[in-house]
């Protein structure tokens, strides 16, 4: 997949099984050489950092690969009543 991503100069995002556990995402991300691995264990608190890594990788000679567990969720934004 990395060769395909690099030849088309695209970022690849893979969603893998793991609604309540992130071990499948972790192991597949390590095996596949992913730049970012998002598991289901804790909410993603810094989505901007993921975007920065992705953008920096697109400027490099290799394509970014992101592996996301199906249960990965962003940290909840505060509602209007909590502001």
C-alpha positions as CSV (number, residue, x, y, z in Angstrom):
1,X,0.0,0.0,0.0
2,X,2.9,2.4,0.7
3,X,4.1,2.0,-2.9
4,X,0.6,2.9,-4.2
5,X,0.3,5.9,-1.9
6,X,3.7,7.2,-2.9
7,X,3.2,6.7,-6.6
8,X,-0.1,8.7,-6.4
9,X,1.3,11.1,-3.7
10,X,-1.8,10.5,-1.5
11,X,-2.4,9.9,2.2
12,X,-3.9,6.5,3.0
13,X,-6.3,6.0,6.0
14,X,-7.1,2.5,7.0
15,X,-9.9,1.7,9.4
16,X,-9.4,-1.7,11.1
17,X,-11.5,-3.7,13.6
18,X,-11.3,-2.7,17.2
19,X,-14.4,-1.1,18.6
20,X,-13.3,-1.4,22.3
21,X,-9.6,-2.2,21.9
22,X,-6.8,-0.8,19.9
23,X,-4.4,-3.7,19.7
24,X,-5.3,-4.6,16.1
25,X,-4.7,-1.0,15.0
26,X,-1.5,-0.9,16.9
27,X,0.0,-4.1,15.5
28,X,-1.2,-3.5,11.9
29,X,0.1,0.1,12.1
30,X,3.5,-1.1,13.3
31,X,3.7,-3.8,10.7
32,X,2.6,-1.5,7.9
33,X,4.9,1.4,8.9
34,X,2.1,3.8,9.7
35,X,2.9,7.4,10.5
36,X,-0.1,7.7,12.8
37,X,-2.0,5.0,14.8
38,X,-5.3,5.9,16.5
39,X,-6.6,3.3,18.8
40,X,-9.9,2.9,20.6
41,X,-8.5,3.0,24.2
42,X,-8.7,6.8,24.7
43,X,-10.2,9.7,22.9
44,X,-8.1,11.5,20.4
45,X,-7.3,14.8,22.1
46,X,-5.2,16.5,19.5
47,X,-6.7,16.1,16.0
48,X,-4.6,19.1,14.8
49,X,-1.4,17.2,15.6
50,X,-2.6,14.3,13.3
51,X,-3.2,16.8,10.5
52,X,0.3,18.3,11.1
53,X,2.0,14.9,10.8
54,X,-0.1,14.2,7.7
55,X,0.8,17.5,6.0
56,X,4.5,17.2,6.9
57,X,4.6,13.7,5.5
58,X,3.0,14.8,2.2
59,X,6.0,17.3,1.8
60,X,8.4,14.4,2.4
61,X,9.3,11.9,-0.3
62,X,7.0,9.3,1.3
63,X,3.3,9.1,1.6
64,X,1.6,9.1,5.1
65,X,-0.3,6.1,6.3
66,X,-2.9,6.5,9.1
67,X,-4.4,3.5,10.8
68,X,-7.6,4.1,12.8
69,X,-9.4,1.6,15.0
70,X,-13.2,1.6,14.3
71,X,-13.8,2.7,17.9
72,X,-11.5,5.7,17.8
73,X,-13.3,8.9,18.7
74,X,-12.2,12.5,19.0
75,X,-12.4,14.1,22.4
76,X,-15.8,15.7,22.9
77,X,-15.9,19.4,22.2
78,X,-17.6,21.5,24.9
79,X,-21.2,22.2,24.2
80,X,-22.7,25.7,24.0
81,X,-24.1,25.4,27.5
82,X,-20.7,24.6,29.0
83,X,-19.0,27.7,27.6
